[in-house]
Amino acid sequence: MDHFVVSARKYRPLGFDEVVGQEHITTTLKNAIDSNKLAQALLFCGPRGVGKTTCARIVARMINGFEEKAEVNSLNIFELDAASNNSVEDIRNLIDQVRYPPQYGKYKVYIIDEVHMLSNQAFNAFLKTLEEPPSYAIFILATTEKHKVIPTILSRCQIFDFNRIQISDIAHQLKKIADREKVKTEEAALHLIAQKADGALRDALSIFDLMVTFSQGKGVTFQDALNNLHILDYEYYFKVVDGLLAQNPTVPLLLFDEILHKGFDGQNFIIGLSEHIRNLMMTQDERTVKLLEVPDSIKKKYIEQAKASPYSLLLSWLNIGNQCDINYKMSRNQRLLVELALMKMAHVRSIISAEPSATAPTAELKKKLN
């Protein structure tokens, strides 16, 4: 049996042009390397799975002039996981290594992952070396929690903030990989995987591998992705809103009961409904339609439903949903809290229309005028 390599490793970028969603970082790094103005201490910050370690390895390869498709020479790159090597002794061992120039290539590159996990003593032991490193040493520190890195370290580094990767960018990358692997996919399924990954391409690739294994050659479908990733179908929210627009709480309440019986959490439902209402608001202006991170087929449904949804009504619904989300954890009857929110949403239109207009004259004023 052939050895299986996960997609996150198999398709790890070997050049800046392959890095997804971090153009502001890759362009700056490439220009710095080309002009020989790369700082000797870099700090890569951002969420997990967005390309921090990948970019560090690409930097190590490029500054040493290795071939683009070759793996970085292991004698020139040293990786330290600060989560498990966070003592003063670990940093002193690293500093001892720095004293010796590289045997191959021009630079030795030290990548310290999760650098915020270093103890204060380890940070302090590292300061002098980080401030005045040998000409052949480059330090690249990576962290998911920049606020935990002490200011004296921050002041000695050139800081690069990595973004969460956009859902559309992740879905596009998954499509490219699926085409290379000759795996049939549905666009909506890839968007669902990208949504579940929450901005982390590595997570998306892991989920993609899982779905490919599940499909057994039949292709990755939207329905299979829904069932396996435990995500609510968009259709539920469209049906709930249709019921609310009809001012009929029965339909939303029955749908919510069905959702609970499928094992979904009430708070996840109300958050998803609020996101749906937000998307309806975004489709009411052509300039904000692009803010919807959904497949084109779903976007058309949003546009259609938004035509029947007054903006002021959506805003009232969103406010009710937000209050429900805020109070959910503190509530002793969480199901009732969500049901109450749905009932309020169903009747809010009649309440708004029943309120007298602020500019309309009252009966008492009419008498005086007459």
C-alpha positions as CSV (number, residue, x, y, z in Angstrom):
1,M,0.0,0.0,0.0
2,D,1.3,3.4,-1.0
3,H,2.1,5.7,1.9
4,F,-0.6,8.4,2.3
5,V,0.5,12.0,2.7
6,V,-2.1,14.4,4.1
7,S,-2.9,17.4,1.8
8,A,-1.6,19.9,4.3
9,R,1.9,18.4,3.9
10,K,1.6,17.3,0.2
11,Y,0.5,20.8,-0.9
12,R,2.6,22.9,1.5
13,P,3.8,25.9,-0.5
14,L,7.4,25.9,-1.6
15,G,7.3,29.5,-2.9
16,F,5.7,32.8,-2.0
17,D,3.4,32.7,-5.1
18,E,1.8,29.5,-3.7
19,V,0.9,31.1,-0.3
20,V,-2.8,31.7,0.0
21,G,-4.4,35.0,1.3
22,Q,-1.2,36.6,2.6
23,E,-0.1,38.8,-0.3
24,H,0.7,41.8,2.0
25,I,3.2,39.5,3.8
26,T,4.7,37.6,0.9
27,T,5.2,40.8,-1.2
28,T,7.1,42.6,1.6
29,L,9.3,39.6,2.4
30,K,10.1,39.0,-1.3
31,N,11.0,42.7,-1.8
32,A,13.2,42.6,1.4
33,I,15.1,39.5,0.2
34,D,15.5,40.9,-3.3
35,S,16.9,44.2,-2.0
36,N,19.0,42.5,0.7
37,K,17.1,44.4,3.4
38,L,15.7,41.5,5.4
39,A,15.7,42.1,9.2
40,Q,17.6,39.5,11.3
41,A,14.7,39.2,13.8
42,L,11.1,38.7,12.4
43,L,7.9,38.0,14.3
44,F,5.1,36.3,12.5
45,C,1.7,36.7,14.3
46,G,-1.7,35.3,13.4
47,P,-4.2,32.5,13.8
48,R,-3.3,28.9,13.4
49,G,-3.0,27.3,10.0
50,V,-2.5,30.6,8.0
51,G,1.1,30.0,6.8
52,K,3.4,31.4,9.4
53,T,5.8,28.4,9.6
54,T,5.5,27.9,5.8
55,C,6.6,31.5,5.1
56,A,9.5,31.1,7.5
57,R,10.7,28.0,5.6
58,I,10.4,29.8,2.3
59,V,12.4,32.7,3.7
60,A,15.1,30.2,4.8
61,R,15.2,28.6,1.3
62,M,15.3,31.9,-0.6
63,I,18.0,33.7,1.4
64,N,20.2,30.6,0.9
65,G,19.5,30.4,-2.8
66,F,18.1,26.8,-2.7
67,E,16.1,25.6,-5.7
68,E,12.4,26.5,-5.5
69,K,11.1,22.9,-5.6
70,A,13.8,21.6,-3.2
71,E,13.2,21.0,0.5
72,V,15.1,23.5,2.8
73,N,18.5,22.1,3.8
74,S,18.1,20.7,7.3
75,L,21.6,21.9,8.2
76,N,20.5,25.5,7.7
77,I,17.2,25.5,9.5
78,F,16.6,24.9,13.2
79,E,13.0,24.7,14.5
80,L,12.2,24.9,18.2
81,D,8.7,24.4,19.6
82,A,8.5,26.8,22.5
83,A,5.4,25.1,23.9
84,S,7.5,22.2,25.0
85,N,11.0,23.8,25.1
86,N,10.4,26.9,27.0
87,S,13.1,26.9,29.7
88,V,16.2,29.0,30.1
89,E,18.3,25.9,29.4
90,D,16.6,25.3,26.1
91,I,17.3,28.9,25.0
92,R,20.9,28.7,26.2
93,N,21.4,25.5,24.0
94,L,20.0,27.5,21.1
95,I,22.3,30.4,21.7
96,D,25.3,28.0,21.8
97,Q,24.4,26.8,18.4
98,V,24.2,30.3,17.0
99,R,27.9,30.8,17.7
100,Y,28.9,28.5,14.8
101,P,28.5,29.7,11.2
102,P,26.6,27.6,8.6
103,Q,28.4,24.7,6.9
104,Y,26.3,25.1,3.8
105,G,24.6,28.2,2.4
106,K,24.9,31.7,3.6
107,Y,22.5,31.9,6.6
108,K,21.4,29.8,9.5
109,V,17.6,30.3,10.2
110,Y,16.1,29.7,13.6
111,I,12.3,29.3,13.7
112,I,10.8,29.4,17.2
113,D,7.1,28.4,17.1
114,E,4.6,29.5,19.7
115,V,7.2,31.9,21.1
116,H,4.7,33.4,23.6
117,M,5.1,30.1,25.6
118,L,8.7,30.9,26.7
119,S,9.1,31.7,30.3
120,N,10.2,35.3,31.3
121,Q,13.6,34.0,32.3
122,A,14.0,32.4,28.8
123,F,12.9,35.6,27.1
124,N,15.4,37.6,29.1
125,A,18.2,35.1,28.3
126,F,17.3,35.5,24.6
127,L,17.3,39.3,24.5
128,K,21.0,40.0,23.9
129,T,21.3,37.4,21.1
130,L,18.1,38.7,19.4
131,E,19.3,42.3,19.5
132,E,22.8,41.6,18.2
133,P,22.8,38.3,16.3
134,P,25.8,37.2,14.1
135,S,25.6,38.3,10.5
136,Y,24.7,34.8,9.4
137,A,21.8,34.2,11.8
138,I,18.2,35.0,11.1
139,F,15.6,34.5,13.8
140,I,11.9,34.0,12.9
141,L,9.5,33.9,15.8
142,A,5.9,32.7,15.3
143,T,3.0,33.1,17.7
144,T,-0.8,32.9,17.8
145,E,-0.9,35.3,20.8
146,K,1.2,38.4,20.2
147,H,-0.1,40.1,23.3
148,K,1.7,37.5,25.4
149,V,5.1,38.3,24.0
150,I,7.0,40.7,26.2
151,P,7.5,44.3,24.9
152,T,11.3,44.0,24.9
153,I,11.1,41.1,22.4
154,L,8.5,42.9,20.3
155,S,10.8,46.0,20.1
156,R,13.6,43.9,18.7
157,C,11.6,42.3,15.9
158,Q,10.1,43.3,12.6
159,I,6.5,42.3,13.0
160,F,4.3,40.7,10.3
161,D,0.6,40.2,11.1
162,F,-1.0,37.3,9.1
163,N,-4.7,37.5,8.3
164,R,-7.4,34.8,8.6
165,I,-7.8,33.5,5.1
166,Q,-11.0,34.4,3.4
167,I,-13.6,31.7,2.8
168,S,-13.6,32.3,-0.9
169,D,-9.7,31.9,-1.1
170,I,-9.8,28.7,0.9
171,A,-12.6,27.3,-1.3
172,H,-10.6,28.2,-4.5
173,Q,-7.5,26.5,-3.1
174,L,-9.5,23.4,-2.3
175,K,-10.9,23.3,-5.8
176,K,-7.4,23.5,-7.3
177,I,-6.3,20.6,-5.1
178,A,-9.4,18.6,-5.9
179,D,-8.8,19.0,-9.6
180,R,-5.1,17.9,-9.2
181,E,-6.3,14.8,-7.3
182,K,-9.1,14.2,-9.8
183,V,-11.8,14.4,-7.0
184,K,-15.3,15.5,-8.0
185,T,-16.6,18.2,-5.7
186,E,-19.7,20.5,-5.4
187,E,-18.9,24.2,-5.0
188,A,-21.3,24.5,-2.0
189,A,-19.4,21.6,-0.3
190,L,-16.1,23.3,-0.6
191,H,-17.6,26.6,0.8
192,L,-18.9,24.7,3.7
193,I,-15.5,23.1,4.4
194,A,-13.9,26.6,4.1
195,Q,-16.5,28.0,6.5
196,K,-15.9,25.3,9.1
197,A,-12.2,25.9,8.9
198,D,-12.6,29.4,10.3
199,G,-9.8,31.1,8.3
200,A,-7.3,28.3,8.7
201,L,-6.2,26.6,5.5
202,R,-4.5,23.7,7.3
203,D,-7.8,22.9,9.0
204,A,-9.6,23.1,5.7
205,L,-7.2,20.7,4.1
206,S,-7.6,18.2,7.0
207,I,-11.4,18.4,6.7
208,F,-11.1,18.0,2.9
209,D,-9.1,14.8,3.4
210,L,-11.7,13.5,5.7
211,M,-14.5,14.1,3.2
212,V,-12.6,12.5,0.4
213,T,-12.1,9.4,2.5
214,F,-15.8,9.3,3.4
215,S,-16.9,9.7,-0.2
216,Q,-15.0,6.6,-1.4
217,G,-14.6,8.0,-4.9
218,K,-18.2,9.2,-5.3
219,G,-17.1,12.9,-4.9
220,V,-17.5,15.4,-2.1
221,T,-21.1,16.5,-2.0
222,F,-22.8,19.3,-0.1
223,Q,-25.1,16.9,1.7
224,D,-22.3,14.7,2.9
225,A,-20.4,17.8,4.1
226,L,-23.5,18.9,6.1
227,N,-23.9,15.5,7.7
228,N,-20.2,15.0,8.6
229,L,-19.3,18.5,9.7
230,H,-22.5,18.9,11.8
231,I,-23.5,22.2,10.2
232,L,-27.0,23.4,9.7
233,D,-28.2,23.6,6.1
234,Y,-28.8,27.1,4.8
235,E,-32.4,25.9,3.9
236,Y,-33.4,25.8,7.6
237,Y,-32.7,29.5,8.0
238,F,-34.5,30.4,4.7
239,K,-37.6,28.5,6.0
240,V,-37.4,30.1,9.4
241,V,-37.3,33.6,7.9
242,D,-40.2,32.8,5.5
243,G,-42.2,31.9,8.6
244,L,-41.2,35.1,10.4
245,L,-42.1,37.2,7.4
246,A,-45.5,35.6,7.4
247,Q,-45.8,36.6,11.1
248,N,-46.3,32.9,12.0
249,P,-44.2,31.7,14.9
250,T,-45.4,28.1,14.5
251,V,-43.1,27.3,11.6
252,P,-39.9,28.7,13.2
253,L,-40.7,27.0,16.5
254,L,-41.3,23.6,14.8
255,L,-38.1,24.0,12.8
256,F,-36.2,24.8,15.9
257,D,-37.6,21.7,17.6
258,E,-36.4,19.6,14.6
259,I,-33.0,21.2,14.8
260,L,-32.7,20.4,18.5
261,H,-33.7,16.8,17.9
262,K,-30.8,16.5,15.4
263,G,-28.4,17.3,18.2
264,F,-27.6,21.0,17.4
265,D,-27.1,23.5,20.1
266,G,-29.6,26.3,20.6
267,Q,-26.9,29.0,20.7
268,N,-25.4,27.7,17.5
269,F,-28.9,28.0,15.9
270,I,-29.4,31.6,17.1
271,I,-25.9,32.6,16.0
272,G,-26.6,31.1,12.6
273,L,-29.9,32.8,12.3
274,S,-28.4,36.2,13.2
275,E,-25.7,35.6,10.5
276,H,-28.5,34.8,8.0
277,I,-30.3,38.0,8.9
278,R,-27.0,39.9,8.6
279,N,-26.5,38.5,5.1
280,L,-30.1,39.6,4.1
281,M,-29.2,43.1,5.2
282,M,-26.0,43.0,3.2
283,T,-27.9,42.1,0.0
284,Q,-30.1,45.1,0.2
285,D,-27.3,47.3,-1.2
286,E,-25.3,46.2,-4.4
287,R,-22.1,47.6,-2.8
288,T,-22.3,45.2,0.2
289,V,-23.4,42.0,-1.6
290,K,-19.7,41.2,-2.0
291,L,-19.5,40.9,1.8
292,L,-21.4,37.6,1.6
293,E,-19.1,34.6,1.9
294,V,-21.4,32.0,0.4
295,P,-21.6,30.2,-3.0
296,D,-23.2,32.1,-5.9
297,S,-26.3,29.7,-5.9
298,I,-27.0,30.6,-2.2
299,K,-26.3,34.3,-2.8
300,K,-29.2,34.4,-5.4
301,K,-31.5,33.0,-2.7
302,Y,-30.5,35.7,-0.3
303,I,-31.1,38.4,-2.9
304,E,-34.6,36.9,-3.5
305,Q,-35.6,36.7,0.1
306,A,-34.2,40.2,0.9
307,K,-36.7,41.7,-1.5
308,A,-39.5,40.8,0.9
309,S,-37.6,41.8,4.0
310,P,-37.7,45.5,5.1
311,Y,-34.4,46.8,6.4
312,S,-35.9,48.1,9.6
313,L,-37.5,44.7,10.3
314,L,-34.2,42.9,9.8
315,L,-32.5,45.3,12.1
316,S,-35.1,44.6,14.8
317,W,-34.7,40.8,14.3
318,L,-30.9,41.1,14.5
319,N,-31.1,43.1,17.8
320,I,-33.4,40.4,19.3
321,G,-31.1,37.6,18.1
322,N,-28.1,39.4,19.5
323,Q,-29.7,39.8,22.9
324,C,-30.6,36.1,22.9
325,D,-27.0,35.2,22.2
326,I,-25.7,37.4,25.0
327,N,-28.1,36.0,27.6
328,Y,-27.9,32.4,26.5
329,K,-25.2,31.2,28.8
330,M,-26.9,32.8,31.9
331,S,-30.4,31.5,31.1
332,R,-31.7,28.6,33.2
333,N,-34.2,27.7,30.4
334,Q,-32.2,28.1,27.2
335,R,-34.7,26.5,24.9
336,L,-37.5,28.9,26.1
337,L,-35.1,31.8,25.6
338,V,-34.6,31.0,22.0
339,E,-38.3,30.3,21.5
340,L,-39.2,33.6,23.0
341,A,-36.8,35.3,20.6
342,L,-38.5,33.6,17.7
343,M,-41.9,34.6,18.9
344,K,-40.8,38.3,19.3
345,M,-39.3,38.2,15.8
346,A,-42.6,36.8,14.4
347,H,-44.7,39.6,16.0
348,V,-42.3,42.6,15.8
349,R,-43.7,43.8,12.5
350,S,-47.2,44.0,13.9
351,I,-45.9,45.9,17.0
352,I,-44.0,48.3,14.8
353,S,-47.0,49.0,12.6
354,A,-49.3,49.4,15.6
355,E,-47.1,52.1,17.2
356,P,-48.3,55.7,16.4
357,S,-45.9,57.7,14.2
358,A,-43.8,60.3,16.1
359,T,-44.9,62.9,13.5
360,A,-48.6,62.0,13.5
361,P,-50.8,64.4,15.5
362,T,-52.4,62.8,18.6
363,A,-56.2,62.8,19.2
364,E,-55.8,65.5,21.9
365,L,-53.7,67.7,19.6
366,K,-56.4,67.3,16.9
367,K,-59.0,68.6,19.3
368,K,-56.9,71.6,20.1
369,L,-56.3,72.3,16.4
370,N,-60.0,72.2,15.7
